Amino acid sequence: MCSPEFVVGGTYHDTRGSYQVTSFDGMTISYKYTDGEYADGTERRGDAEIKWRIECNFRHRSSPSYGSLRSSSSKRP
């Protein structure tokens, strides 16, 4: 399982774009988007566990082995 490991000042990703963490208390995260449509300077708050799961999915999908596993698993004999 992927447990929340946010670092204040760190940059992370979700489907809306990249965001920078402004505070993290273990359960709640505050952040501002740094690119994309939502990069308007507004500080947002969210559930840290859910945001971390999204981050883990992005990391998994961007890893080189993910693409090769998908390619090889989609081949039929």
C-alpha positions, -999 to +999 in steps of 0.1 A: +000+000+000+011+035-007+008+057+024+008+095+023+044+108+022+039+144+011+067+170+017+057+206+022+071+225-009+071+193-030+054+191-064+030+163-071+004+155-098-032+147-104-056+148-133-059+186-131-021+192-133+009+197-110+005+212-076+028+223-048+020+212-012+017+242+012+009+222+043+003+186+054-008+173+087-010+136+080-047+135+071-053+168+052-032+184+025-033+220+014-019+228-021-018+252-050-018+241-086+013+252-105+002+245-140-030+240-161-064+254-158-065+254-120-032+273-115-050+305-103-032+309-069-061+295-049-051+273-020-071+241-019-075+214+007-081+177+003-079+143+018-042+133+019-048+096+014-069+101-017-044+126-031-015+102-024-033+073-041-037+095-072+000+104-070+010+068-067-011+059-098+007+087-117+041+074-106+032+038-116+019+049-150+050+069-158+074+042-148+091+025-178+081-010-167+044-001-167+044+004-205+063-027-212+041-048-189+010-035-206+024-041-240+034-077-233+002-085-214-019-073-243-003-097-268-023-128-275-007-162-284 
